[in-house]
């Protein structure tokens, strides 16, 4: 009887851990390669920062507001966080993606995220 209660408690704990959403949202610092203009699926023109993240082979196209895009031209890096939704865009003839990352802020002074 005691073993079955222990098993049920353990199983319930695993279920709760698995059903939690992302938990702590982690932010990542990305190097800005260039500011580009992309189109979303609806055909709207958007500004995006073409970024690279250390230790990643992906190219990230992080959408920015017009004001943020202007500011990004004088920045080397930006901070982004992961979401559950990946967005795809047209960049010229290529299809590019944000790999589910969205803009959070520009780092202040030094690097404050990894």
Number of C-alpha atoms within 10 A of each C-alpha: 6 7 8 9 10 11 12 12 12 12 12 12 12 11 11 10 11 10 9 8 9 11 7 6 10 11 18 18 22 23 17 22 17 14 19 15 17 22 18 14 10 7 10 9 13 16 20 27 27 21 21 18 17 11 6 8 8 13 15 24 31 25 24 19 12 12 9 16 20 13 12 19 14 9 14 14 23 22 21 21 15 17 13 10 11 12 17 17 23 16 16 10 6 9 12 18 20 24 18 17 22 21 21 14 14 19 16 9 6 7 12 12 13 11
